[in-house]
């Protein structure tokens, strides 16, 4: 309500353009790296004991590569959401961060983010792939509805696993240089410090609204990626 009162409808979408600019290449890079790395492993479409391990490792690597290319935009997006006036643009935010805090500020919290992103994707992407394999084994059509539901479930499961690290990442991104010191020794010590000061529940504060955002976002995102990959594979097969 505070956001609505101070910024109106525009305030609810503060930083959304920066988020879109980051998300499109991030998903593309992550998916491409994931698919290419899978080709180097024994992973196939069968469900076996090692399948989740192969897919999880490849997904985590893909996420880290994607983050390396797009993380500065994530920092800018986080700062834009704090602008109550809604007047700060992407270019101005870039300039402001660079001038006041230097280029290293664009990767502040990157390590903590990778610690969250890698396990998130290591759960999300293999979960959807395994659901697809199980569906194929049982003759269930892997259509748009299945991908939407499967992607939403995979996203919710992954978000639950990594949410505490996401809490730490947001604090690092918006807290300035002083917050960077909390990971000087260990991210896990930082998480323990949060628990000691604010309680265990603080690590999952706001997770329900996050589900509301993550489930449709991952459902739609993974459906789009899978449909595009399937279309690309179909076109490539036709050319052979």
Residue pairs with C-beta under 8 A, 6 or more apart in sequence:
3 11
3 12
3 14
4 11
4 12
6 84
7 14
7 84
7 85
7 86
10 86
11 84
11 86
14 80
14 81
14 83
14 86
15 76
15 77
15 78
15 79
15 80
15 81
17 90
18 73
18 76
18 77
18 80
18 90
18 93
19 73
19 74
19 77
21 73
21 90
22 70
22 73
22 74
22 77
23 70
23 221
25 66
25 69
25 70
26 66
26 67
26 69
26 70
27 66
27 221
27 225
29 62
29 65
29 66
29 69
29 70
30 59
30 62
30 63
30 65
30 66
30 121
31 62
31 225
31 229
32 62
33 58
33 61
33 62
33 65
33 66
34 58
34 59
34 61
34 62
34 121
34 125
35 229
37 57
37 58
37 61
37 62
38 54
38 55
38 58
41 54
41 57
41 58
42 50
42 54
43 50
43 51
43 54
43 55
43 58
44 51
45 133
45 136
46 133
47 130
47 133
47 134
47 137
51 126
51 130
51 133
52 126
52 130
55 125
55 126
55 129
55 130
56 122
56 123
56 125
56 126
57 122
59 121
59 122
59 124
59 125
59 126
60 117
60 118
60 119
60 121
60 122
61 118
62 121
62 125
63 114
63 117
63 118
63 120
63 121
63 122
64 114
64 117
64 118
66 117
67 74
67 110
67 113
67 114
67 117
68 110
71 106
71 107
71 110
71 113
72 94
72 106
72 107
74 113
74 173
75 97
75 105
75 106
75 107
75 108
75 109
75 173
76 90
76 93
76 94
76 97
78 170
78 173
78 174
79 88
79 93
79 96
79 97
79 173
79 174
80 88
80 90
80 93
82 174
83 93
88 96
97 105
97 106
98 105
98 106
101 108
101 176
101 177
105 177
108 172
108 173
108 177
108 179
108 180
109 168
109 169
109 172
109 173
109 180
109 183
111 183
111 187
112 165
112 168
112 169
112 172
112 183
112 187
112 190
113 169
115 165
115 187
116 162
116 165
116 166
116 168
116 169
117 162
119 158
119 161
119 162
119 165
120 158
120 159
120 161
120 162
121 158
123 154
123 157
123 158
123 161
123 162
124 154
124 155
124 157
124 158
124 218
124 222
125 154
127 150
127 153
127 154
127 157
127 158
128 147
128 150
128 151
128 154
128 222
128 226
131 146
131 150
131 153
131 154
132 142
132 146
132 150
134 140
135 141
135 142
135 146
136 142
140 146
144 223
144 227
147 219
147 222
147 223
147 226
147 227
148 219
148 220
148 223
149 219
150 219
150 222
151 218
151 219
151 220
151 221
151 222
151 223
151 226
152 215
152 216
152 218
152 219
153 215
154 218
154 222
155 214
155 215
155 217
155 218
155 219
155 222
156 211
156 214
156 215
156 218
158 218
159 166
159 207
159 210
159 211
159 214
160 207
163 203
163 204
163 207
163 210
164 191
164 203
164 204
165 187
165 191
166 210
167 194
167 202
167 203
167 204
167 205
168 182
168 183
168 187
168 190
168 191
168 194
171 179
171 182
172 179
172 180
172 182
172 183
182 190
182 193
183 190
191 203
194 202
194 203
195 202
195 203
